[in-house]
């Protein structure tokens, strides 16, 4: 069956002093063979060469803003407000689409006549030379639903393409893991999930500082308790709780 679906995908890149990695990301978006892309770049008033890079490609970018924000998720919310596409997809500076035809393949993999609420796939980790390191440890489930994330964030945020009308603003009370909360909320509202079975994203594996990692895990734990209940979360994460207590 010929695929007749050509939804517009709003790809949003949030940057702050990302001159080292931004060009790779922009190139990976503008070289996509799928042409129904609205590209939005939200910059937090960078002081390095970020703005010069954005300027160099501005004819390929639909919307650019550069102004101070109160962090990553605030900037992502600005991107959501600017988006007009059928879908939203966040690609941070340093992250790239896996291939030049990734979005085309993803859309072509949809065999239904109607567009799914969520399109998802795999994520590869790459180093700063863009060399493959390994696949992400958490694997996307064959069939995704809102309870899937009881096991953790099985789909990387960048490989989670969501119908824009289901996207709520990111909750700014979370500084490190608001994307986790955002995905769960979106899945609660979604009814159809499409597994592309493709590697969608090359994720730059820079690693979080240990301090941030701890804060991030604590936030995730709070988010899980909120969505899945305390008991279920404790049972799924007894090892995590034990480890946190031992560390103290």
N, CA, C and O of each residue as an XYZ file, in Angstrom:
992
protein
N       0.842     -1.194      0.000
C       0.000      0.000      0.000
C       0.879      1.247      0.000
O       1.807      1.358      0.802
N       0.589      2.175     -0.893
C       1.414      3.385     -0.944
C       1.068      4.282      0.229
O      -0.100      4.520      0.538
N       2.104      4.767      0.865
C       1.862      5.644      2.005
C       1.583      7.070      1.518
O       2.405      7.692      0.844
N       0.405      7.561      1.880
C      -0.004      8.886      1.411
C       0.148      9.930      2.504
O      -0.167     11.103      2.300
N       0.630      9.503      3.662
C       0.676     10.423      4.788
C       1.914     11.323      4.702
O       3.037     10.836      4.575
N       1.695     12.628      4.774
C       2.843     13.543      4.804
C       2.643     14.582      5.908
O       2.466     15.768      5.633
N       2.673     14.127      7.144
C       2.504     15.088      8.244
C       3.706     16.028      8.327
O       4.817     15.666      7.940
N       3.473     17.218      8.827
C       4.573     18.141      9.083
C       5.147     17.833     10.463
O       4.412     17.673     11.437
N       6.472     17.755     10.526
C       7.132     17.478     11.799
C       7.883     18.727     12.239
O       8.776     19.207     11.540
N       7.516     19.241     13.392
C       8.252     20.372     13.957
C       9.433     19.819     14.742
O       9.257     19.182     15.781
N      10.622     20.065     14.244
C      11.841     19.629     14.940
C      12.366     20.829     15.709
O      12.626     21.885     15.134
N      12.520     20.655     17.013
C      12.907     21.772     17.879
C      14.286     21.499     18.478
O      14.510     20.464     19.106
N      15.196     22.435     18.277
C      16.529     22.320     18.864
C      16.726     23.456     19.860
O      16.603     24.631     19.518
N      17.033     23.084     21.093
C      17.279     24.054     22.153
C      18.785     24.146     22.351
O      19.456     23.125     22.497
N      19.316     25.359     22.356
C      20.772     25.504     22.479
C      21.150     26.523     23.535
O      20.415     27.471     23.810
N      22.305     26.303     24.112
C      22.927     27.338     24.935
C      24.434     27.083     24.899
O      24.910     26.046     25.361
N      25.164     28.030     24.351
C      26.625     27.887     24.200
C      27.000     26.504     23.660
O      27.770     25.759     24.266
N      26.426     26.195     22.500
C      26.587     24.855     21.929
C      27.351     24.904     20.604
O      27.137     24.065     19.729
N      28.240     25.887     20.460
C      28.939     26.090     19.182
C      29.685     24.834     18.726
O      29.813     24.587     17.527
N      30.170     24.050     19.672
C      30.966     22.863     19.317
C      30.129     21.780     18.641
O      30.632     21.045     17.791
N      28.866     21.682     19.014
C      28.066     20.534     18.558
C      26.879     20.893     17.673
O      26.296     20.022     17.028
N      26.521     22.172     17.641
C      25.265     22.559     16.981
C      25.251     22.299     15.483
O      24.225     21.900     14.932
N      26.386     22.522     14.815
C      26.413     22.420     13.359
C      26.029     21.021     12.871
O      25.311     20.865     11.884
N      26.521     20.018     13.583
C      26.191     18.620     13.252
C      24.674     18.402     13.312
O      24.083     17.756     12.447
N      24.077     18.953     14.347
C      22.635     18.782     14.553
C      21.841     19.460     13.434
O      20.944     18.862     12.840
N      22.189     20.714     13.162
C      21.490     21.451     12.096
C      21.630     20.712     10.761
O      20.654     20.552     10.027
N      22.854     20.263     10.454
C      23.085     19.546      9.189
C      22.207     18.317      9.085
O      21.662     18.016      8.023
N      22.073     17.607     10.196
C      21.298     16.362     10.161
C      19.809     16.634      9.932
O      19.095     15.782      9.403
N      19.348     17.816     10.330
C      17.935     18.167     10.113
C      17.726     18.652      8.680
O      16.790     18.228      8.003
N      18.607     19.545      8.226
C      18.354     20.149      6.911
C      18.719     19.207      5.761
O      18.354     19.460      4.613
N      19.436     18.125      6.068
C      19.741     17.160      5.002
C      18.706     16.033      4.933
O      18.865     15.093      4.154
N      17.647     16.125      5.745
C      16.609     15.088      5.697
C      15.927     15.075      4.324
O      15.605     16.125      3.770
N      15.717     13.883      3.794
C      15.039     13.741      2.498
C      13.525     13.962      2.640
O      12.822     14.148      1.647
N      13.043     13.938      3.867
C      11.623     14.227      4.122
C      11.488     15.748      4.179
O      12.201     16.409      4.935
N      10.578     16.301      3.384
C      10.579     17.764      3.255
C       9.536     18.496      4.088
O       9.488     19.726      4.097
N       8.707     17.736      4.784
C       7.648     18.400      5.558
C       8.138     18.644      6.985
O       7.596     18.112      7.953
N       9.182     19.467      7.077
C       9.796     19.742      8.382
C       9.707     21.236      8.664
O      10.006     22.070      7.810
N       9.291     21.548      9.877
C       9.376     22.922     10.364
C      10.515     22.898     11.388
O      10.426     22.212     12.407
N      11.575     23.645     11.113
C      12.730     23.587     12.021
C      12.779     24.831     12.903
O      12.802     25.960     12.413
N      12.793     24.601     14.191
C      12.763     25.697     15.176
C      14.001     25.616     16.058
O      14.312     24.557     16.604
N      14.704     26.733     16.195
C      15.873     26.760     17.083
C      15.619     27.788     18.176
O      15.338     28.955     17.903
N      15.723     27.332     19.415
C      15.518     28.203     20.570
C      16.849     28.309     21.308
O      17.333     27.336     21.887
N      17.425     29.496     21.279
C      18.724     29.709     21.905
C      18.561     30.544     23.178
O      17.754     31.472     23.229
N      19.337     30.199     24.191
C      19.222     30.892     25.469
C      20.161     32.075     25.598
O      20.746     32.283     26.661
N      20.319     32.866     24.521
C      21.245     34.012     24.489
C      22.690     33.542     24.715
O      23.340     33.920     25.690
N      23.163     32.717     23.797
C      24.516     32.156     23.888
C      25.583     33.240     23.757
O      25.392     34.261     23.095
N      26.722     32.976     24.417
C      27.838     33.937     24.388
C      28.978     33.434     23.490
O      29.911     34.181     23.195
N      28.903     32.181     23.061
C      29.996     31.658     22.210
C      29.625     31.858     20.734
O      28.928     32.820     20.414
N      30.059     30.998     19.850
C      29.764     31.189     18.431
C      28.434     30.607     17.960
O      28.181     30.521     16.758
N      27.589     30.208     18.903
C      26.313     29.559     18.545
C      25.482     30.384     17.559
O      24.970     29.858     16.571
N      25.357     31.687     17.842
C      24.488     32.528     17.017
C      25.016     32.680     15.595
O      24.236     32.790     14.648
N      26.338     32.685     15.444
C      26.936     32.763     14.100
C      26.584     31.520     13.298
O      26.303     31.594     12.102
N      26.603     30.369     13.978
C      26.250     29.105     13.299
C      24.780     29.133     12.887
O      24.434     28.758     11.767
N      23.922     29.579     13.797
C      22.487     29.665     13.493
C      22.285     30.601     12.290
O      21.500     30.317     11.385
N      23.014     31.716     12.308
C      22.908     32.708     11.248
C      23.297     32.131      9.887
O      22.671     32.418      8.867
N      24.344     31.314      9.904
C      24.855     30.703      8.678
C      23.782     29.841      7.991
O      23.747     29.733      6.765
N      22.911     29.233      8.807
C      21.894     28.314      8.269
C      20.488     28.888      8.316
O      19.511     28.167      8.115
N      20.385     30.206      8.585
C      19.044     30.721      8.907
C      18.024     30.569      7.772
O      16.818     30.555      8.019
N      18.512     30.454      6.518
C      17.555     30.278      5.415
C      16.882     28.901      5.473
O      15.843     28.690      4.847
N      17.484     27.958      6.232
C      16.906     26.609      6.360
C      16.057     26.464      7.619
O      15.367     25.462      7.809
N      16.120     27.476      8.469
C      15.435     27.371      9.766
C      14.151     28.189      9.716
O      14.168     29.358      9.329
N      13.042     27.575     10.107
C      11.744     28.263     10.028
C      11.621     29.384     11.054
O      11.161     30.481     10.737
N      12.036     29.097     12.283
C      11.886     30.084     13.359
C      13.074     30.022     14.295
O      13.514     28.941     14.685
N      13.589     31.185     14.653
C      14.709     31.263     15.604
C      14.361     32.279     16.674
O      13.887     33.374     16.371
N      14.596     31.917     17.922
C      14.599     32.957     18.954
C      15.859     32.802     19.776
O      16.329     31.688     20.008
N      16.403     33.924     20.216
C      17.552     33.896     21.109
C      17.304     34.894     22.222
O      17.319     36.107     22.013
N      17.078     34.360     23.400
C      16.812     35.213     24.570
C      17.055     34.392     25.818
O      17.072     33.162     25.784
N      17.239     35.091     26.907
C      17.470     34.389     28.179
C      16.257     33.520     28.529
O      15.111     33.887     28.266
N      16.541     32.366     29.126
C      15.434     31.531     29.600
C      15.815     31.002     30.982
O      16.948     31.170     31.435
N      14.858     30.367     31.636
C      15.202     29.853     32.963
C      15.484     28.357     32.878
O      14.967     27.572     33.673
N      16.304     27.973     31.911
C      16.718     26.572     31.825
C      16.155     25.842     30.621
O      15.334     26.363     29.866
N      16.628     24.618     30.474
C      16.325     23.757     29.339
C      14.823     23.629     29.064
O      14.380     23.834     27.934
N      14.044     23.292     30.087
C      12.627     22.986     29.855
C      11.803     24.233     29.563
O      10.793     24.168     28.862
N      12.238     25.370     30.105
C      11.601     26.641     29.780
C      11.804     26.920     28.286
O      10.881     27.350     27.594
N      13.021     26.671     27.805
C      13.337     26.878     26.381
C      12.527     25.911     25.514
O      12.043     26.280     24.444
N      12.386     24.662     25.991
C      11.610     23.680     25.241
C      10.141     24.095     25.156
O       9.487     23.876     24.137
N       9.632     24.689     26.225
C       8.254     25.189     26.210
C       8.078     26.305     25.174
O       7.045     26.396     24.510
N       9.114     27.155     25.049
C       9.055     28.222     24.041
C       8.992     27.601     22.645
O       8.252     28.066     21.778
N       9.776     26.549     22.446
C       9.777     25.842     21.165
C       8.408     25.261     20.849
O       7.930     25.350     19.718
N       7.778     24.659     21.868
C       6.434     24.085     21.688
C       5.427     25.155     21.273
O       4.577     24.927     20.412
N       5.539     26.332     21.906
C       4.611     27.431     21.582
C       4.751     27.871     20.125
O       3.773     28.259     19.486
N       5.974     27.806     19.611
C       6.219     28.248     18.232
C       5.833     27.200     17.191
O       5.631     27.517     16.019
N       5.734     25.944     17.635
C       5.527     24.841     16.685
C       4.115     24.862     16.105
O       3.140     25.150     16.799
N       4.036     24.546     14.800
C       2.724     24.461     14.152
C       2.519     23.112     13.447
O       1.480     22.886     12.828
N       3.519     22.215     13.542
C       3.455     20.934     12.829
C       2.455     19.951     13.411
O       1.889     20.177     14.481
N       2.243     18.848     12.684
C       1.385     17.773     13.196
C       2.066     17.060     14.360
O       1.416     16.605     15.301
N       3.400     16.977     14.271
C       4.203     16.301     15.298
C       5.275     17.237     15.834
O       5.692     18.182     15.164
N       5.712     16.952     17.059
C       6.892     17.637     17.598
C       7.960     16.606     17.946
O       7.677     15.490     18.380
N       9.189     17.034     17.736
C      10.326     16.170     17.998
C      11.458     17.069     18.486
O      11.770     18.072     17.844
N      12.073     16.726     19.607
C      13.150     17.543     20.165
C      14.497     16.922     19.857
O      14.753     15.762     20.180
N      15.355     17.714     19.225
C      16.693     17.240     18.892
C      17.667     18.244     19.480
O      17.831     19.342     18.948
N      18.312     17.874     20.574
C      19.195     18.821     21.231
C      20.516     18.975     20.494
O      20.899     18.110     19.707
N      21.208     20.073     20.749
C      22.499     20.303     20.113
C      23.413     19.120     20.445
O      23.579     18.758     21.609
N      23.995     18.534     19.416
C      24.849     17.357     19.625
C      24.165     16.073     19.206
O      24.832     15.086     18.894
N      22.826     16.075     19.195
C      22.084     14.890     18.757
C      21.723     15.042     17.285
O      21.487     16.149     16.801
N      21.684     13.915     16.579
C      21.409     13.952     15.140
C      20.430     12.855     14.765
O      20.296     11.851     15.465
N      19.745     13.066     13.645
C      18.983     11.958     13.079
C      19.995     10.925     12.583
O      21.072     11.281     12.104
N      19.643      9.658     12.700
C      20.569      8.566     12.430
C      21.045      8.548     10.974
O      22.220      8.306     10.698
N      20.110      8.810     10.043
C      20.436      8.821      8.605
C      19.759     10.036      7.972
O      18.906     10.677      8.585
N      20.153     10.339      6.744
C      19.511     11.457      6.038
C      18.054     11.170      5.697
O      17.265     12.091      5.486
N      17.703      9.893      5.646
C      16.301      9.573      5.318
C      15.543      8.992      6.517
O      14.543      8.293      6.351
N      16.031      9.289      7.716
C      15.398      8.739      8.929
C      13.920      9.112      9.037
O      13.078      8.242      9.261
N      13.601     10.390      8.881
C      12.196     10.796      9.045
C      11.333     10.226      7.928
O      10.181      9.857      8.156
N      11.883     10.155      6.732
C      11.136      9.566      5.620
C      10.841      8.088      5.892
O       9.723      7.615      5.688
N      11.866      7.374      6.355
C      11.665      5.958      6.697
C      10.633      5.804      7.811
O       9.786      4.913      7.765
N      10.712      6.674      8.805
C       9.800      6.594      9.956
C       8.348      6.776      9.499
O       7.465      6.016      9.897
N       8.113      7.784      8.665
C       6.756      8.037      8.177
C       6.312      6.906      7.239
O       5.161      6.473      7.291
N       7.216      6.435      6.390
C       6.872      5.344      5.472
C       6.584      4.036      6.198
O       5.903      3.164      5.659
N       7.093      3.897      7.405
C       6.850      2.653      8.133
C       5.431      2.576      8.696
O       5.015      1.532      9.199
N       4.685      3.689      8.609
C       3.298      3.700      9.093
C       2.402      3.099      8.014
O       2.294      3.637      6.913
N       1.764      1.984      8.340
C       0.922      1.311      7.340
C      -0.562      1.660      7.510
O      -1.367      1.428      6.608
N      -0.913      2.214      8.664
C      -2.322      2.562      8.895
C      -2.700      3.769      8.047
O      -1.848      4.493      7.532
N      -4.007      3.957      7.921
C      -4.484      5.104      7.142
C      -4.473      6.393      7.954
O      -4.488      7.492      7.401
N      -4.447      6.239      9.276
C      -4.447      7.446     10.116
C      -3.131      7.556     10.866
O      -2.448      6.563     11.115
N      -2.800      8.768     11.213
C      -1.518      9.014     11.887
C      -1.574      8.572     13.348
O      -2.539      8.872     14.051
N      -0.542      7.861     13.807
C      -0.494      7.461     15.219
C      -0.193      8.663     16.119
O       0.356      9.668     15.667
N      -0.557      8.544     17.383
C      -0.295      9.633     18.338
C       1.189      9.744     18.662
O       1.726     10.839     18.824
N       1.842      8.581     18.753
C       3.272      8.556     19.098
C       4.002      7.689     18.085
O       3.557      6.589     17.756
N       5.127      8.196     17.594
C       6.020      7.425     16.717
C       7.329      7.287     17.490
O       7.867      8.278     17.984
N       7.842      6.065     17.594
C       9.061      5.914     18.398
C      10.021      4.901     17.789
O       9.668      4.145     16.884
N      11.244      4.908     18.309
C      12.250      3.988     17.790
C      13.466      3.910     18.691
O      13.430      4.318     19.852
N      14.539      3.379     18.137
C      15.763      3.125     18.893
C      16.717      4.325     18.860
O      16.579      5.240     18.047
N      17.676      4.281     19.766
C      18.682      5.334     19.871
C      20.069      4.725     19.947
O      20.315      3.803     20.725
N      20.980      5.255     19.122
C      22.382      4.835     19.173
C      23.193      5.901     19.908
O      22.957      7.096     19.731
N      24.139      5.471     20.724
C      25.026      6.421     21.387
C      26.281      6.598     20.540
O      26.883      5.624     20.089
N      26.669      7.861     20.330
C      27.871      8.151     19.544
C      28.819      9.028     20.361
O      28.402      9.705     21.301
N      30.106      9.004     19.988
C      31.065      9.891     20.661
C      31.160     11.220     19.904
O      30.465     11.418     18.908
N      32.026     12.135     20.379
C      32.043     13.465     19.753
C      32.557     13.449     18.306
O      32.394     14.425     17.574
N      33.175     12.338     17.905
C      33.564     12.210     16.481
C      32.445     11.572     15.660
O      32.630     11.255     14.485
N      31.291     11.389     16.284
C      30.105     10.774     15.662
C      30.303      9.294     15.385
O      29.602      8.721     14.551
N      31.250      8.668     16.076
C      31.440      7.228     15.920
C      30.487      6.491     16.849
O      30.241      6.909     17.980
N      29.964      5.396     16.347
C      29.033      4.573     17.119
C      29.723      4.018     18.369
O      30.815      3.457     18.274
N      29.099      4.170     19.529
C      29.638      3.612     20.771
C      28.890      2.318     21.107
O      29.490      1.250     21.235
N      27.564      2.442     21.246
C      26.729      1.264     21.509
C      25.278      1.707     21.386
O      24.982      2.899     21.297
N      24.385      0.735     21.384
C      22.964      1.094     21.432
C      22.635      1.493     22.877
O      23.298      1.061     23.819
N      21.617      2.311     23.030
C      21.182      2.724     24.364
C      20.777      1.471     25.146
O      20.151      0.566     24.593
N      21.133      1.420     26.428
C      20.891      0.200     27.227
C      19.410     -0.119     27.376
O      19.005     -1.280     27.303
N      18.607      0.918     27.585
C      17.164      0.680     27.711
C      16.577      0.556     26.312
O      16.727      1.453     25.483
N      15.911     -0.557     26.058
C      15.360     -0.844     24.731
C      13.903     -0.428     24.657
O      13.154     -0.646     25.610
N      13.485      0.164     23.549
C      12.052      0.457     23.422
C      11.250     -0.840     23.384
O      11.660     -1.798     22.730
N      10.112     -0.884     24.076
C       9.298     -2.100     24.041
C       8.647     -2.264     22.664
O       8.442     -1.287     21.944
N       8.328     -3.501     22.314
C       7.636     -3.761     21.030
C       6.338     -2.948     20.991
O       6.012     -2.308     19.991
N       5.617     -2.995     22.098
C       4.359     -2.258     22.198
C       4.493     -1.285     23.367
O       4.735     -1.684     24.506
N       4.332     -0.022     23.061
C       4.524      1.023     24.074
C       3.183      1.453     24.644
O       2.203      1.573     23.909
N       3.135      1.687     25.956
C       1.998      2.405     26.534
C       2.499      3.157     27.766
O       3.681      3.087     28.101
N       1.598      3.878     28.439
C       2.063      4.773     29.506
C       2.676      4.022     30.683
O       3.417      4.599     31.478
N       2.360      2.720     30.790
C       2.921      1.965     31.916
C       4.337      1.466     31.626
O       5.042      1.012     32.527
N       4.746      1.556     30.354
C       6.073      1.059     29.967
C       7.204      1.713     30.779
O       8.214      1.078     31.082
N       7.013      2.976     31.118
C       8.106      3.705     31.777
C       8.239      3.386     33.263
O       9.055      3.983     33.966
N       7.418      2.424     33.739
C       7.640      1.915     35.106
C       9.038      1.339     35.203
O       9.649      1.328     36.271
N       9.543      0.854     34.057
C      10.880      0.245     34.006
C      11.970      1.292     33.814
O      13.153      0.956     33.757
N      11.572      2.573     33.712
C      12.531      3.619     33.371
C      12.166      4.188     32.007
O      11.166      3.799     31.404
N      12.985      5.110     31.532
C      12.674      5.787     30.273
C      13.128      4.932     29.092
O      14.227      5.107     28.565
N      12.257      4.003     28.690
C      12.632      3.006     27.689
C      12.831      3.594     26.296
O      13.557      3.040     25.471
N      12.175      4.724     26.050
C      12.378      5.404     24.765
C      13.056      6.733     25.065
O      12.573      7.525     25.874
N      14.174      6.962     24.406
C      14.896      8.217     24.572
C      13.989      9.367     24.114
O      13.275      9.249     23.119
N      14.029     10.457     24.841
C      13.148     11.589     24.534
C      13.240     12.028     23.069
O      12.230     12.377     22.458
N      14.450     12.009     22.509
C      14.642     12.447     21.122
C      14.016     11.471     20.118
O      13.694     11.853     18.993
N      13.847     10.212     20.533
C      13.284      9.189     19.636
C      11.783      8.995     19.879
O      11.196      7.989     19.480
N      11.187      9.982     20.540
C       9.762      9.961     20.901
C       9.119     11.128     20.149
O       9.243     12.284     20.552
N       8.432     10.808     19.053
C       7.846     11.851     18.205
C       6.350     11.880     18.495
O       5.645     10.888     18.306
N       5.884     13.031     18.955
C       4.533     13.119     19.519
C       3.646     14.049     18.705
O       4.092     15.088     18.219
N       2.372     13.653     18.563
C       1.400     14.553     17.945
C       1.338     15.834     18.772
O       1.197     15.807     19.994
N       1.448     16.938     18.074
C       1.572     18.220     18.790
C       0.360     18.519     19.675
O       0.499     19.113     20.745
N      -0.830     18.105     19.224
C      -2.019     18.412     20.033
C      -2.069     17.632     21.350
O      -2.930     17.893     22.191
N      -1.157     16.682     21.534
C      -1.089     15.943     22.813
C       0.032     16.464     23.711
O       0.194     16.013     24.845
N       0.800     17.414     23.190
C       1.963     17.897     23.941
C       1.565     18.982     24.936
O       1.055     20.039     24.566
N       1.812     18.686     26.205
C       1.579     19.689     27.243
C       2.909     20.409     27.495
O       3.963     19.912     27.097
N       2.870     21.554     28.140
C       4.150     22.183     28.500
C       4.936     21.292     29.479
O       4.349     20.512     30.230
N       6.236     21.420     29.458
C       7.073     20.704     30.414
C       6.873     21.315     31.787
O       6.758     22.533     31.924
N       6.833     20.469     32.799
C       6.641     20.913     34.174
C       7.979     21.438     34.702
O       8.942     20.685     34.845
N       8.022     22.744     34.988
C       9.296     23.381     35.343
C       9.748     23.105     36.780
O      10.820     23.546     37.195
N       8.920     22.372     37.539
C       9.406     22.015     38.887
C      10.545     20.983     38.789
O      11.330     20.833     39.725
N      10.630     20.276     37.653
C      11.711     19.301     37.464
C      12.823     19.934     36.644
O      12.576     20.468     35.563
N      14.040     19.874     37.154
C      15.150     20.536     36.459
C      15.908     19.591     35.539
O      16.567     20.040     34.601
N      15.825     18.284     35.795
C      16.638     17.328     35.040
C      15.811     16.275     34.308
O      16.248     15.749     33.284
N      14.626     15.965     34.820
C      13.872     14.827     34.282
C      12.455     15.181     33.852
O      11.568     14.327     33.835
N      12.254     16.447     33.508
C      10.907     16.846     33.103
C      10.468     16.141     31.821
O       9.273     15.956     31.593
N      11.431     15.746     30.982
C      11.080     15.036     29.739
C      10.458     13.668     30.046
O       9.598     13.186     29.308
N      10.903     13.059     31.137
C      10.370     11.764     31.578
C       8.882     11.913     31.926
O       8.038     11.135     31.481
N       8.591     12.938     32.736
C       7.225     13.259     33.143
C       6.374     13.604     31.912
O       5.229     13.167     31.796
N       6.945     14.387     31.003
C       6.256     14.853     29.784
C       5.836     13.668     28.911
O       4.711     13.619     28.414
N       6.753     12.719     28.732
C       6.453     11.537     27.909
C       5.338     10.696     28.531
O       4.446     10.223     27.827
N       5.390     10.512     29.850
C       4.357      9.702     30.519
C       2.992     10.382     30.367
O       1.999      9.729     30.044
N       2.951     11.702     30.602
C       1.682     12.437     30.459
C       1.147     12.310     29.034
O      -0.054     12.139     28.825
N       2.040     12.393     28.069
C       1.635     12.290     26.660
C       1.085     10.897     26.373
O       0.079     10.753     25.679
N       1.750      9.870     26.909
C       1.300      8.496     26.658
C      -0.041      8.203     27.320
O      -0.817      7.382     26.832
N      -0.306      8.876     28.430
C      -1.605      8.694     29.095
C      -2.731      9.211     28.202
O      -3.838      8.672     28.214
N      -2.445     10.255     27.430
C      -3.467     10.837     26.554
C      -3.528     10.135     25.194
O      -4.548     10.182     24.506
N      -2.425      9.486     24.817
C      -2.332      8.872     23.491
C      -3.124      7.572     23.415
O      -3.285      6.875     24.417
N      -3.615      7.253     22.228
C      -4.295      5.962     22.061
C      -3.572      5.060     21.066
O      -3.698      3.838     21.139
N      -2.814      5.647     20.133
C      -2.113      4.821     19.140
C      -0.614      5.082     19.173
O      -0.163      6.227     19.189
N       0.142      3.992     19.182
C       1.606      4.061     19.278
C       2.200      3.294     18.109
O       1.804      2.160     17.841
N       3.140      3.903     17.420
C       3.741      3.238     16.275
C       5.229      3.001     16.497
O       6.007      3.941     16.653
N       5.608      1.722     16.510
C       7.013      1.353     16.639
C       7.611      1.300     15.236
O       7.198      0.480     14.415
N       8.576      2.164     14.959
C       9.176      2.202     13.616
C      10.159      1.039     13.416
O      10.485      0.685     12.283
N      10.630      0.446     14.531
C      11.692     -0.573     14.506
C      12.969     -0.040     13.858
O      13.786     -0.806     13.346
N      13.127      1.275     13.888
C      14.314      1.887     13.275
C      15.152      2.562     14.345
O      14.645      2.947     15.399
N      16.437      2.702     14.062
C      17.263      3.586     14.885
C      17.007      4.992     14.367
O      17.321      5.305     13.219
N      16.440      5.833     15.212
C      16.057      7.176     14.778
C      17.126      8.218     15.101
O      17.336      9.165     14.343
N      17.794      8.030     16.235
C      18.636      9.098     16.774
C      20.061      8.613     17.068
O      20.273      7.500     17.549
N      21.025      9.479     16.764
C      22.393      9.327     17.271
C      22.527     10.314     18.423
O      22.500     11.529     18.227
N      22.670      9.777     19.610
C      22.662     10.587     20.826
C      24.103     10.783     21.286
O      24.844      9.820     21.477
N      24.484     12.040     21.459
C      25.860     12.330     21.880
C      26.014     11.984     23.351
O      25.397     12.601     24.219
N      26.847     10.988     23.615
C      26.979     10.446     24.964
C      28.012     11.234     25.760
O      29.175     10.840     25.849
N      27.573     12.355     26.340
C      28.507     13.168     27.105
C      28.467     12.824     28.587
O      29.408     13.091     29.334
N      27.363     12.230     28.986
C      27.252     11.848     30.396
C      26.981     13.042     31.286
O      27.547     14.117     31.090
N      26.130     12.853     32.245
C      25.817     13.908     33.199
C      26.823     13.892     34.324
O      27.419     12.854     34.612
N      27.019     15.029     34.962
C      27.876     15.022     36.146
C      27.189     14.171     37.213
O      25.963     14.074     37.246
N      27.985     13.564     38.076
C      27.442     12.652     39.093
C      26.397     13.355     39.956
O      25.374     12.778     40.326
N      26.686     14.607     40.260
C      25.780     15.400     41.095
C      24.413     15.522     40.406
O      23.369     15.286     41.015
N      24.449     15.894     39.131
C      23.203     16.029     38.367
C      22.508     14.698     38.185
O      21.280     14.619     38.173
N      23.312     13.641     38.041
C      22.740     12.315     37.844
C      21.923     11.916     39.066
O      20.838     11.347     38.946
N      22.456     12.219     40.234
C      21.764     11.878     41.479
C      20.450     12.670     41.580
O      19.404     12.122     41.927
N      20.532     13.964     41.269
C      19.332     14.814     41.307
C      18.310     14.321     40.289
O      17.107     14.322     40.549
N      18.802     13.903     39.139
C      17.939     13.414     38.076
C      17.226     12.133     38.495
O      16.029     11.979     38.254
N      17.959     11.214     39.123
C      17.354      9.962     39.596
C      16.312     10.228     40.666
O      15.265      9.581     40.700
N      16.605     11.185     41.542
C      15.638     11.513     42.598
C      14.354     12.080     41.989
O      13.247     11.763     42.426
N      14.527     12.921     40.972
C      13.354     13.473     40.288
C      12.556     12.363     39.613
O      11.328     12.330     39.700
N      13.263     11.453     38.937
C      12.569     10.350     38.256
C      11.767      9.522     39.244
O      10.651      9.089     38.958
N      12.352      9.312     40.399
C      11.676      8.537     41.435
C      10.373      9.241     41.846
O       9.329      8.604     41.989
N      10.455     10.562     42.031
C       9.262     11.349     42.384
C       8.206     11.273     41.278
O       7.013     11.134     41.548
N       8.669     11.366     40.031
C       7.761     11.320     38.879
C       7.067      9.952     38.810
O       5.863      9.868     38.564
N       7.843      8.887     39.031
C       7.267      7.540     39.003
C       6.231      7.360     40.102
O       5.164      6.794     39.866
N       6.539      7.836     41.294
C       5.579      7.732     42.401
C       4.289      8.456     42.045
O       3.192      7.980     42.336
N       4.440      9.611     41.413
C       3.278     10.425     41.052
C       2.395      9.702     40.024
O       1.169      9.727     40.134
N       3.014      9.063     39.031
C       2.226      8.442     37.961
C       1.846      6.991     38.252
O       0.773      6.538     37.852
N       2.720      6.264     38.944
C       2.507      4.818     39.095
C       2.204      4.397     40.530
O       1.928      3.230     40.807
N       2.261      5.369     41.434
C       2.018      5.032     42.828
C       3.307      4.625     43.525
O       4.256      4.149     42.902
N       3.309      4.824     44.813
C       4.515      4.637     45.612
C       4.930      3.163     45.671
O       6.097      2.824     45.470
N       3.961      2.303     45.947
C       4.273      0.872     46.135
C       4.865      0.262     44.883
O       5.896     -0.409     44.932
N       4.207      0.499     43.762
C       4.676     -0.039     42.489
C       6.095      0.451     42.195
O       6.949     -0.311     41.741
N       6.327      1.736     42.462
C       7.643      2.315     42.186
C       8.707      1.692     43.070
O       9.799      1.362     42.606
N       8.385      1.534     44.345
C       9.337      0.905     45.274
C       9.650     -0.520     44.817
O      10.809     -0.934     44.814
N       8.618     -1.267     44.432
C       8.842     -2.648     43.998
C       9.698     -2.717     42.743
O      10.579     -3.570     42.631
N       9.439     -1.819     41.799
C      10.230     -1.818     40.566
C      11.659     -1.340     40.807
O      12.571     -1.644     40.039
N      11.830     -0.591     41.886
C      13.133      0.058     42.081
C      13.750     -0.211     43.435
O      14.461      0.624     43.993
N      13.463     -1.392     43.950
C      14.028     -1.752     45.253
C      15.548     -1.597     45.229
O      16.152     -1.116     46.188
N      16.154     -2.013     44.117
C      17.618     -1.901     43.988
C      18.067     -0.446     44.039
O      19.100     -0.119     44.623
N      17.272      0.417     43.418
C      17.611      1.840     43.375
C      17.545      2.441     44.784
O      18.422      3.195     45.205
N      16.465      2.076     45.498
C      16.280      2.576     46.857
C      17.422      2.099     47.742
O      18.010      2.877     48.493
N      17.729      0.798     47.639
C      18.813      0.226     48.430
C      20.126      0.950     48.156
O      20.868      1.297     49.074
N      20.390      1.166     46.889
C      21.656      1.780     46.482
C      21.769      3.205     47.012
O      22.827      3.632     47.474
N      20.636      3.942     46.932
C      20.625      5.310     47.411
C      20.884      5.348     48.923
O      21.617      6.201     49.423
N      20.262      4.399     49.634
C      20.432      4.365     51.090
C      21.862      3.996     51.471
O      22.439      4.569     52.396
N      22.422      3.033     50.748
C      23.801      2.618     51.033
C      24.766      3.776     50.810
O      25.696      3.989     51.587
N      24.523      4.522     49.729
C      25.394      5.643     49.393
C      25.394      6.691     50.484
O      26.409      7.342     50.734
N      24.242      6.854     51.138
C      24.147      7.866     52.197
C      25.038      7.431     53.369
O      25.117      8.131     54.378
